[in-house]
Amino acid sequence: MSGYPQKIQEVLDFLEDHGIKYEIYTHPALFTIEEALEYWNKIDASHTDGTGPCHCKNLFMRNHKGNRHYLISYACRKQLDIHSLEHMLHQGKLSFGSPERLERCLGVKPGSVGMLGLIHDMTPLEGADPKELFENGHRMKFFYDSALLDAPAVSFHPCDNTATVVISKADFLRFLEIWGGEAEALEID
């Protein structure tokens, strides 16, 4: 496939190289869940079995020292405040990561955060500040809503908010295995 912006094509190439099947849907740049729901409803309608993918909301956070980075993905219709998140993650005080950190850690700009950005956190990370790396050599730790595992498929932006990629639950788990970093399921109400 070609004709996609470079960031999207990188993700699609990665998925294809690793045998991960996907569906891609293009749309205007979407910056909020409210904007996205209009387009995601069309994706849900295209699944004839009546069960659309679990669409994800994503947060990029850092710890108070700025040396640890976290990606949190959860079902888009859920609400999550930072104070509750701090208690769930047990990582101390958290704040949103800057656009510069976001580009460095996930290779994306604000509004395009998602699990597929973890392709930019593969080991070894040349030139990475050793203070930023977890013991496993990754810059990121990934937390995800356990509800993602209740859906037949999940959707994320492919490092660009002008498209949505849907992958099966099995391929979601396979992607995390290929990535190789630390991933932890959370019970998010």
Disulfide bonds with the S-S distance in Angstrom:
none
